[in-house]
Amino acid sequence: MNFNIGGPFNLLGSSLSFDEKEKGILADLDAIDAEEEEMFAQHVQFQQVMAQYLNQQNNPVTHRGSIPSHIVINRDRESVDRCLFYDYFIENPRYNDQMFHRRFRMGRILFLRVVEKVKARDNYFVQRRDSVGRLGLSAL
């Protein structure tokens, strides 16, 4: 069989022998295989990135703090502190001295004296603003 007369091997030129033509074709096939492998690896990487993106879209971040999976509960400290103050510590409170004593197991004057001594001794119990600008916990 004569491979130099027409056929696919004649495309490389008639001056090359069969072994040289075969080596050239195999080199071309190796280059094509390498390109296909690289394209496949890029495709797999793209699929992984898209899967991560879709996962993030379907499962939005549920935390709003610096600790992942830490749930932030808005307890509305300011209004609770205001209600406590109006219920027990204004001039005409909602609850009388007897109800205050039942809840706190001491009189209002003694309670306020203890709070003032604690605040004077330890700065931790002084009400301050937090980083957002909201009032922190009160000593009461």
KAKA-V601919 format. One record per residue. RES is the residue in one letter. SS is DSSP state (~ for helix, > for strand, _ for the rest). PHI is phi in whole degrees, -180 to 180 (NA if undefined). BURIAL is 1 if it has 16 or more other ideal C-beta (glycine too) atoms within 10 Angstrom, else 0. Layout:
((RES,SS,PHI,BURIAL) (RES,SS,PHI,BURIAL))
This chain:
((M,_,NA,0) (N,_,-105,0) (F,_,-86,0) (N,_,-83,0) (I,_,-103,0) (G,_,65,0) (G,_,83,0) (P,~,-69,0) (F,~,-77,1) (N,~,-75,0) (L,~,-68,0) (L,~,-78,0) (G,_,114,0) (S,_,-84,0) (S,_,-79,0) (L,_,-92,0) (S,_,-80,0) (F,~,-63,0) (D,~,-63,0) (E,~,-67,0) (K,~,-64,1) (E,~,-64,0) (K,~,-64,0) (G,~,-64,0) (I,~,-66,0) (L,~,-65,0) (A,~,-65,0) (D,~,-64,0) (L,~,-65,0) (D,~,-63,0) (A,~,-65,0) (I,~,-65,0) (D,~,-62,0) (A,~,-64,0) (E,~,-64,0) (E,~,-64,0) (E,~,-64,0) (E,~,-66,0) (M,~,-64,0) (F,~,-65,0) (A,~,-65,0) (Q,~,-65,0) (H,~,-64,0) (V,~,-64,0) (Q,~,-63,0) (F,~,-62,0) (Q,~,-62,0) (Q,~,-66,0) (V,~,-63,0) (M,~,-65,0) (A,~,-63,0) (Q,~,-63,0) (Y,~,-63,0) (L,~,-66,0) (N,~,-64,0) (Q,~,-67,0) (Q,~,-70,0) (N,~,-78,0) (N,_,-121,0) (P,_,-66,0) (V,_,-65,0) (T,_,-102,0) (H,_,-107,0) (R,_,-127,0) (G,_,-119,0) (S,_,-88,0) (I,_,-109,0) (P,_,-61,0) (S,_,65,0) (H,_,-87,0) (I,_,-87,0) (V,_,-95,0) (I,_,-111,0) (N,_,-81,0) (R,_,-98,0) (D,_,54,0) (R,~,-56,0) (E,~,-62,0) (S,~,-71,0) (V,~,-67,0) (D,~,-63,1) (R,~,-63,0) (C,~,-63,0) (L,~,-61,0) (F,~,-64,0) (Y,~,-68,0) (D,~,-72,0) (Y,~,-127,1) (F,_,-119,0) (I,_,-84,0) (E,_,-62,0) (N,_,-118,0) (P,_,-72,0) (R,_,-65,0) (Y,_,-104,0) (N,_,-80,0) (D,~,-62,0) (Q,~,-65,0) (M,~,-68,0) (F,~,-61,1) (H,~,-63,0) (R,~,-65,0) (R,~,-79,0) (F,~,-102,0) (R,_,62,0) (M,_,-163,0) (G,_,-75,0) (R,~,-62,1) (I,~,-64,0) (L,~,-64,0) (F,~,-60,1) (L,~,-66,0) (R,~,-65,0) (V,~,-62,0) (V,~,-61,0) (E,~,-65,0) (K,~,-66,0) (V,~,-65,0) (K,~,-64,0) (A,~,-70,0) (R,~,-82,0) (D,_,-129,0) (N,~,-67,0) (Y,~,-60,0) (F,~,-90,0) (V,_,-83,0) (Q,_,-72,0) (R,_,-132,0) (R,>,-88,0) (D,_,-88,0) (S,_,-68,0) (V,_,-86,0) (G,_,104,0) (R,_,-84,0) (L,>,-69,0) (G,_,-80,0) (L,_,-67,0) (S,_,-91,1) (A,_,-70,0) (L,_,-70,0))
